Amino acid sequence: MAPTERGYRLATSSWDEEELAAIARVTASGSFSMGAEVAAFERQFATAMGSRYCVMVNSGSSANLLMIAALRYRKEARLMPGDEVIVPAVSWSTTYFPLQQYGLHLKFVDIDLETLNFDLDALRLAVSDRTRAILAVNLLGNPNDFDAISAIVGDRDIILMEDNCESMGAEFGNRFTGTFGLAGTYSSFFSHHISTMEGGMVVTDDEELYHVMLCLRAHGWTRNLPRENHVTGTKSDDPFEESFHFALPGYNLRPLEMSGAIGRAQMEKLPYLIESRRLNAEKFKALMAEFPQFITQREIGKSSWFGFSVVIAPQSGIDRKAVIRILTEHEIETRPIVVGNFTKNKRVLGYMDYSLAGAMTNAEIIDHNGFFIGNDHRGLDREFRLLRRALDAAVRVAS
């Protein structure tokens, strides 16, 4: 559906003359492949998130791939084929695919119906002597309860990673999400908190992991590594020798200079962009309090409110197809809550080594009864008036 002035869109651009000037700066330089702009953005992003290192790539999906690959190729405590990694049953597809591609065993855990993150009781039961890693996904801007996850892990040698692609700027205990694990990933796709159109980042405080990612990101060559590094030791001082020296089986995940330049402009706006989303969220929560037939996401810590999830309460008797039809008639754009219950995708799961840690009860409810609507940096008073009219109509139809 083409957006109109009367509609409620999923996302809008946060670009203005500053991003256009950044593109023009790159165009005038004549240097388009990954270079100084990307490096400057990486330093800026790492500082803003409170991390030592950042590696920018061409998408959030690539960020997940790079993070998992790096854990395979570090020298100690590698993630090896068959190692068990616990994941939530609701996330984006490329949360899971890198784990499959590196031969890891995915153990799916149900989610909490209100937070949409790990069901902490289910997670506690799922952790076993086989568990080597937990991949926490902060869904739709909402942090996991990292105090509870830390208590579940205890003194066991379990790696914590974060897929934070939907939750840039979210906070738990005055610390940004994406920084609680050994590494965390972010996305800067169009609809996300900052937008470089296509782009992703991985942050870490681990220098070895950082060096491995620098190598893997660009063909597996050593060209982008510092002279003293954790991959090859000491590099040759001869740039000709190092230009095509390959040390790891890598990829080409490099971002463009335009992405780095745009990202630098967007990061200056990030506090405003997050605060605007939070102001919208307060109004959304007040509106939805009028409609007990629907469950909305319960905030943990300080959400950065990627979007607004709505789950039809199972006992309400309201049909999701009817609700979506009415919302569409009111020109309100909707999407499923990420992929719903990922474990329903039996064809894809046929390629995976996986197990289910109990029933995916809440993931199934989300799958059948859930949807989300947009949030961004604009004031959404007009959109919320439209949403109220649509929900009033949906409730009337159901009654």
C-alpha positions, 0 to 999 in steps of 0.5 A: 500500500502506498503511504498517504498523508492520512495513513500511519506508516511503519517508518519515515526517513530521519535524513535531512541536509546533514546526511545529504552533505555527508553523501556529497562529501564522499562523492567529492572525495572520489573514495567510495570503498571502505576507508576513513569515513567508516573508520571515523564512524566506528570510533564514534559508535564505539564511544557512544555505546561505551565499547572499546571496539566497533566493526561496521559491515554492510547489514545487521545480518552480516553483523550477526554472521561476523560475530558468530564467525569470529567466535569460531576462529579465535584462538581459545574457547572457540565455538565448534560444530555441535556446541549448544547455543540457546536462542529465543523462539522469536527473532529475525531469521538471520539471528539463527542462520549464522549458527546453522552455517557454523554447525552449531546446535540451536536450542530454542527457548520460549519467550515471555508473552509480555516482554517478548524476550526470553521466558526466564523460567524456561531459560533457567531450565534450558541451560545445561552442561552442554550449553556453550553460549546464549544469544540474547535478542533484545526484541523491538527495542526492549532489553532483556533482564541481564541481571536475571540472565547473569544469575542463571549463568552463574559461574558456568563457562557460557558465552553471552552474545546479543543480537541488538539489531532492533534495540540501539539506544536501549538501556538496562541498569544505565548501560546500553544493550549490545554491550552486556555480552562478549559481543553485540550486533546492531543494524542501521537499516532504513526503519531502525534507530539510525539509518545508513539505509544498509548497514550493521555494526558489531561491538566488543571489548575483546581485542582478539575478537576485534582483530578476527572480525577485521580480518573476516570482514574483508576477504580474510586478508591481513591488510586491515589488521594492525602490525601487531595483531592476534591473528598473525602476530606481527605483520610484514612492513612490506605492503606489497606482501600483505596486500593479498595475504589471507589468514582466515576464510573470510567474506566481503562484508565491507560497508561503503564510505557513504554508509560511514559518512551518513552514520556519522551524521545520524549518530549526532541525532541519536539522543534526539531520535531515541527520546522522540521514540520514548515520548511516542511510547508513553502516548501509545501506552496510555492509548492502549490502556483503553483497550484491555483486549490487547497486550502490549510490550512490557518495558524492561529497563529503558526501551528504545521502542523500535516499534509497538507490538500488539497481541490480541489477548487469547480470551478476547475472542477477537480475530487477527485477520479482522483486526488487520483488515480494519487497520488496513482500511484505516491505512495503518501499516502493520507487520508480524512481530518479527517472524513469529514462532520461528520453530514453525518453519519446518522446511528451514529447520530441516537444515539445522541441528536443533532442539526445543526446550519445552513447548513454544506456547507464548511464541505460538500466541505471538505467531497467531495473535500478534502484529506490530505498528510503526514508531519513529522520531516524529510526533504521532498524535495524528496517527494515534487518533487514527489508531484509536478509531481503528481499534474502536471499530475492531472491538465493535466488530468482535462484540 
